[in-house]
Structure formats: structure tokens, C-alpha cells
Amino acid sequence: MISKDVGRILEGNLIAMSETLTFHFEGALADSHKMNFYESARFQYAAARLMVKLAQFRRSGKFSKNITSKSNFDIKLISQSDGSFNINVEDPGQESSQGNFINISLSDLIAYVGERVIEKIDEVAIASANVPNDGGQAVDGGFSSEPMSVLDQLVAEVAANGALIFNQPPQVQELIRRRTAEIEREARLADSGAMIAQIDSAQSQKLIAMSAPLMNEMATALRTSADTLEVRSSNAGQTRSVLFLDRKMAEDIETAVVDKNPIAILGDITQFNKDNGWGKLKIEGGAKIVGFNIPYDVLPSIKQTLIDNMKRDMVYLKAYFVRDRAGEVVRLIVDGILPTPTRV
């Protein structure tokens, strides 16, 4: 179901090829080939800053606060084709001979930050969309029905025959597209694992602090101009989904603030999906339950440890807090597991 990047490894050197990234909007004004000018401008400004700063990071392992003529990489806006509404940008890529910090595509870096900023699908989202199981009944979100497995089966069927998605209700269609983007991100991060591993903890913190507010700005375009946004990557004749947002997700992003630095926190994990890294955690002595996401590039290295630690009362996590506008913690981005402190 998951396609592999072709021609990325040449004589032992990973090369980020030229690619076109499409920001594809559907619904609302976008269906009539229009967008609100202010919202579109806010989106493009945020997306442009994100793309340029990711290109800077790819080159040197860091990015500048201000973008000048010397630090503005040659990423071009190209003419859109007919459709709902597309904004196409072209990244010329880079040669491994340039001495870059990291040789991966910009879409791989979008996948990296997207895994941290975008909330993963949970059972509640599947249940609220009334995803049908094989018997035609809606999945109820409980553990016994394995709702993620049912959704993944739908994703596999749509991957084999794209027309099948139109047999589903709009909410289920959106969930399929969202899960497809999650799976494609997972594949990207797995394929680029060796390069991604070069991003150290301090650099990751800076990337999250830079990317989160820009993705907040990008979400502005889903206020009235469109219902959904999908970021797609095309190279070597192959198109893959990188990121998907609907209005509910965009609202959550717009009102969320990701802490700039991670903290260590003890919690009791009550739910965990080992496939996509989503779970629920009791914190504050069990007084509060929050959801958490584990980015896919982190998940394989900590999954078994987390499962083993779940057998204990508490798990000691290294995580970023995601807060609402009132400063209340709404979810966590888990970056690792720490040795559980010895109780006195």
C-alpha cells in the first residue's frame, strides 16, 4: 500500500530530488476556484516561511530568524491547474556534493514537524465519523471493535481503487484521507530514518518552536476559504500525501501553543495504540486525563519500553505540553521515555 521513494540512493549518497509540493484546498469557496484574499495571504506567508526555514535547516542544521535575499532559497510559486484550488511550489532539491547538513526532501521535513504538531487519529474521531465495519455497522470506539484496524482496511481498499472513497460518507472520506497522510508520513520517516537521526534534541526543539506557530498561520485558510487542506508531494511521476487538515483539526491547531521545551512527567497510561502512537495518560495524580502523540520516528525505539512500563503504575515521559489559549494542557507530544524515579 505504501509507495517507496525511487532513485533516492545513488552510489551510497542520499540525494533530495526536485519535487513539487501542492497545497490542495477543497470545500467552501475553494470549490468555485476562489479563496478569501486575507486568509489565503496569511496561509501563503506562513507556508512560505516554513518552506524556506526548512530548506535552511536542511542545508546547515539551523535556520535564521529573519529571511533575507541571501537566506531566501530558490523555491518558486508555479501556476496552478484547474481544480478546487491548488497552490503549487517547486523545490529544486539539492546535490549531495553541496556539503549539506541533511540530504532529504522538504516534504520529509514537513512530515517530521507534522508528526509533532498535528494530533493523531484516535478512537473518538473514528467513532464520531461512523466508520462502518465489514458488517456495515458503525465502529463504536471501544477496544473490542479495533476501530483503527477497520479504518486501515478502508485505507488499503481506497489505495487499491481510489474511486471507492466516494462510496463513503463525507466524514469517513476525510478520515481516510487523514489516515492516508499519517501512513505516508510514517513511511517517509522510516525511509529517511538515517538522515532524521542526525537531528539532535536541541535542533528538534528549535524546529518545533519555529514550525508550530507557522502551521497555526497556515490553518487560517480553513476558516472560510476551504474545508480541508492536503499537502501533497510529487517527484519522479509519483504523488504522495504528506499532511491533511480539516476545519476541526485547523481550529485545534490555531488555538494550541506548543511549549518550546520538553519536560519530564510521570503519568499512568490508560490507552495506547501501538500502530500510530496515540494514547491517553492520567496526570496530576490521576485528576486529569490527556491525550498524547508519539511521532513515528520516535515510536519504534520506545514502543516496547512503553508497553513494558505500562504494566507498572507510572511511566516517566519526556514530552512537550500542548496548551489551549487559557494555558491549560490539552495533549502531549512524547519525545522519549526516561528511567522511572525510585520511590522514597
N, C-alpha and C positions, 0 to 999 in steps of 0.2 A: 504493500500500500504506500510505503514511503519511498520517494524517489531519492536517489543519491546524486550528489554533485558530480558532474562529469568533467574530466580533464583538469582537476584541481591539483593533482600531484604530478609534477613533472621533474624527473631527474632528482627526486628527493626534496625538492623545494616546493612548498605550498604557495600558490600564486592566486591572489584575489583577482578574478576576471572582471572584465567590464560587465555591468549589469544595468538594467532599467528597473527602477522601483516605481510602482504605481500606487497612488493613494486613491482608492476607489470608493466613492460615496453612492449610497442608494437611499431611496425614500424621500419624502417631503419635497423640497424644491429641486433636489438633485434629479428627480425623475423627469423633470421638464428641462433638464440641462441648465439649471440655474442654481446659484447659491447666494446667501446673504453676503454682501461685499465685506462687511466688517468681520463676520465670523470667518470667512474664507481667508481674509488678510491675516487675522490672528493665527489661524491654523498654519498658513504658509510661513509666517515669521518663525513660529515655534519649530516647525518641521525643518526649516532651512538651518536654523541654529543647531538643532540636534544633529542633522546630517553632517554639517561642517565640523562640529566638535568631535563627532565620532571618527571622521576622516583624520582629524588632527591626532586623536588618540591612537588610531591605527598606525600612523606614521611614527609617533615619538613616545607613546605611552603616557601622554599628558595632553591637556588642551588649555587654550588661553581664555581668559575671562572675556576679553573683547575680540571681535573678529575684524581684522584689518585686511587691506589689499594683499599683504604678504602671507597672511594666515588663512585666506579665503580660498579653499581648494576648488578645483575646476569641475564643480558639479552643476550641470546645466538643467534648466527647465525646458522641456521639449513640448511640442504641440500635442494637444490632447486629441484623442479619437472620439468618434461618436459613441455614446453610451450614457449611463446615468450621469456621471461626472467623474472624470479622471484627471488627476494632476500627476504628470509623468516627469521624473527627474532621471538624469543619466549620470552614473558614476563611472569615470574612465578606468577605474581599477588601479592596480599598482604592480610593478615588477619586483620580484624578489631581490633583484640586484640593487634596489634603491636603499638597502640597509634599513628597512622599516622596523619599527618595534614589534608589530604583529601583522602577519600576512593573511588576513581574512577579508571577506566581503563586508560592506556596510550593513547588509541585511543580517549577517551573522551577529554583528554588534547590536543591531536593533532587537534581535532575538534575545541576546544576553540581557539587555536592560529591560526588555518587555517581560521576561520571566520574573523580574523582580518588582516591577511597578504594576503589572496587570494581575488582578486576582484570578486564581484558578477556578475552574468549574467545580461546584460542589453538588451534593445530593439535592439540596434545596432548589438550585437552579434547574436541575433535571426534572424534579417533581413539578415545579411550577410551570414548566413548558409542556407538561403532559406527554412526555416521550413514550410512545407505545412500545410494549414488548412484543415478543413473537406471537402472542395470543391476541394481539390487538388491544390489550388493556394498557392503561397508563401506569407507568412506574411510580411507586408511592414514596420513594426516597428512603425506605428502610434498608437495613443491611441485607435482609434475606433476598431482595429482588436484584441485588448487584446492579444498580442503575447505571454506573459508569460502563460496565460491560455491554449493556444494552445500547447505550449511546455509541460506543466504539464500533459495535456491529453495524449500526446505521452509517457511521462514517466510512467504514470499509465498503459498504454497498454503494454509497454515493461515489467513492473513489473509483470503483469499477464501472459505474454508469452514472455520470453526472446528472442525467435527466431525472433520476429517481428522487432528487432533492425536492422537486416541485410537487411530488406526491404528499409531502409533509406539510403540516400547518406552518404558518409564518414563524411562530415561536420556536418550533423544532428546527426549521431551516436555519435560523440564526444560531441555535445551539450547535448544530452540525458544523457550521462554518467556524464557530468559535473553537470547537474541539479540534477541527482540522488544523487550524492555526497553531493550537497548542502542540499537536503531534508533530507538525512540521518544525516548530521551534525545537522540540526535543531532538529530532533527527539532526538538525543543524548543529546543535550544541554537542551532540555525540560525535558527529563527523569532524568538528573543529576542536575537539577536546584538548589536543596537544597545544594548540595555539591559545585557547581560552585559559588554560592552566598558567600561562605566563602573566595573567592579570593578577596581581597580588591583592591582599586585603585592602591596603590603603588606596590603591588605584580603583578598586571596585567601589569603595565608599564614595570616592570623588565622582565616579561615573553615575552612581545612583543619585547623589545630591544634585548633579547637573541635569540628568535626564528627567527625573520625576516632575519638576515644575514645567519643563518644556512639553512633556506629554500632557500635563494639565492644560496647557495652552492649546495643544492640538485638539483636545476634546471639545473645545469651544465650538468647533464646526458642527457638532451634533446637537446644538441647541434647537435650531430651526431649519438649518440648511439641508440636513440629511438625517436619516435614521440610523445608518450604520457606516462604519469606515473599516475597510480592509486594506492592509499594506501587503502588496504582492511584489515578488522579485522575479525578474526574467533574465536569464542568460543561457546561452547555447541552445536557444529554442525551447527552453523549459521554464514554466511559470509555477511558482510555489507561493503558498500563503505564509506570511510572516507574523501578522498580528491582526486581530479582529476586535472591534469595539461596537457595541450597540449603545443606545442612549442611556440605559441604566448603568452600564459599565462606565460610560463617559461621565455621568453625574457623580459616581463614586470617586473617579479619578480627580475631577475638578474640586471636590470638597476634601480630598485627602492630602495630608502632608506626611512625607516620609522623613523620619528622623535622619539627620546627617551621619550619626554614628551608631553602631550597634551596641547593645547591652547584653549582659548575661542575665538570664531569668530562669527561675525554677517553675515548672508547671506540670500539671497532670494531664497527659494526652488522653482524650476520650474518644477521638475518631482519627483515623489516618488512612488515606488512600495511597497505597504503595506505588501505584502506576503514575499518578500525576503530581504527587507531593502535597495534596491538600489535606488539611486536618483541622481539628478543634482542640483547644487547650484551655484548661482551667488555670487561672492565675489569681493573684491576690488572695491566697489562702482558700481557693475554691469559690470565692464570692463572684467571680466574673468568668464567663466563657467567651473566648475569641477564636476566630479562625486564623489559620496560618498557611503560608505557601512555602514550599521548598523549591527553589529554582532547579531545573532539571540537570544543570551541570554540577550541582552540589548533591543532588539526591542519591546517585549511585554510591557515593563514598560514605554516606551517613545512614542510608536506609536500614541496613541490618542492625547497626548500633542503636538506632532509634527504636526499632521493633523490640530489641532485647531490653532496652531501658524502659519500655512501656510496661514491662512486667513488674517494675518497681513502682513505688508511689509517685516519684517525681522524675522528670527529665530536665537536665540543665542545658538550656539552649543559648546559642549566640544568635541574636535576632535584631532586626530593625523594627521599631514600632511605626505603624501607620496610624495617624490620628485624624479625627474629624476637625472641623473648624473650631470646635469648643476645646480642642486639645485632648479629647477622650480617645483612648486606644481602641481601634476598630478591628485591626488584624496585625499579624506579624509576618515579616519576611525572614525566614530562618536561614542563617548562613553557616551554621555548624552546630555540633554537639560538644559540650565541654564535660570534663570529668565531674561527676556529681559530688558536691562537697560532703565531707564526712560530718555526720551529725554529732554534736557535742552532748 
